[in-house]
Amino acid sequence: MLSRTTAIAASLSVSAGSANPSKSNYSRLLGLNNNLSYTASNPVIVSSNSNFASFAWNTSNNSNYTKSRMERFTTRASAQPLTNADELIDSVQTFIFDCDGVIWKGDKLIDGVPETLDLLRSKGKRLVFVTNNSTKSRKQYGKKFETLGLNVNEEEIFASSFAAAAYLKSINFPKDKKVYVIGEEGILKELELAGYQYLGGPEDGGKKIDLKPGFLMEHDENVGAVVVGFDRNFNYYKIQYGTLCIRENPGCLFIATNRDAVTHLTDAQEWAGSFLSSLVALCVLITLFSTAWWLSMVGAIRGSTQREPLVVGKPSTFMMDYLANEFGILKSQICMVGDRLDTDILFGQNGGCKTLLVLSGVTTLSVLQSPNNSIQPDFYTNKISDFLSLKATTV
């Protein structure tokens, strides 16, 4: 699990400015061998220094760097059950919550969530909601919170769809370039709000390729980035179009919103996410590459282009850096609450935050305590409403 989620091999080279590159969290973004030709002259946050540096991605092979990072990984102590909620609440200023499996499952609110959020707000805590699900925009998620009876401002919501657009802005992605989207409406809306031209998305869901002898598929040579997220209309046309853009357009970026293995599209069961297998990806990879070792929407593009994506969702630190800069939050004063070890908890740990695992979503207690699991949160509990009962116990 660690080898998949913590193998961070993107490196940075400083092209101008006086900020200290060794302090930059941008080197922790999960991108490999991206031929990024655009210089980030005004990144979201580089270091505590007010003088920003200008960065460009180093496209060299970083396998040795990845290995050294893994060798330096320090095993954390086993997670402790949360027994004193007040102590944890008083120790931080901000709680960042994952949504799927923590706040809701599908369209069903998890018991006790409204009362828990009210308690934290009454104590003056800042609440932020971060999700790797890119199918909705921030505004659309705001409506979902409202439908579930939760009072959450749009500014408190950070979805990976928003992160994709925010990342493009942070590197000064040219407005005259286009973005090809393999994903759903959430990504399109965020790109539009950011002022970027896009194509693809749901519109390409019904398109097919007629593989006749001599057939040559055309693509837009002005596409400068391909963004891949969860897509319920994933098909071969999108795979081929995205592949052509990445392989043939000079400097074209390959950006993934996330690599979640499964997601809660309904409250009844888990569904294959952007990272794990989809039937289309499985068929395509077996047919084209005689292998199924990377079975996903992101993985299909990765396989056909032989390029690693730059991941802007959890556990990449891009969103954490963005949040810390946006709200002026000290990362040591944040508690990340989530149900996944390899995204939520790793996200918090990569950002230097306290971490709380809830067992109301993907991760079970047996998985957490398995000797094969190396990702250990600071604390774990059944669900976030345990804040209420644990508080009552300690009074």
Salt bridges, closest charged atoms under 4 A:
ASP98 OD1 - LYS314 NZ 2.73
ASP107 OD1 - LYS144 NZ 3.54
GLU156 OE2 - ARG121 NH1 3.09
GLU184 OE1 - ARG232 NH2 2.67
GLU185 OE2 - LYS189 NZ 3.38
ASP204 OD1 - LYS207 NZ 2.80
ASP210 OD2 - LYS212 NZ 3.40
ASP220 OD2 - LYS178 NZ 2.67
ASP231 OD2 - LYS238 NZ 2.68
ASP260 OD2 - ARG340 NE 3.67
GLU308 OE1 - ARG259 NH2 2.97
GLU308 OE2 - ARG302 NE 3.23
ASP321 OD1 - LYS331 NZ 2.59
ASP342 OD2 - ARG4 NH2 2.51
ASP344 OD1 - LYS314 NZ 2.65
ASP378 OD1 - ARG76 NH2 2.96
ASP386 OD1 - LYS383 NZ 3.90
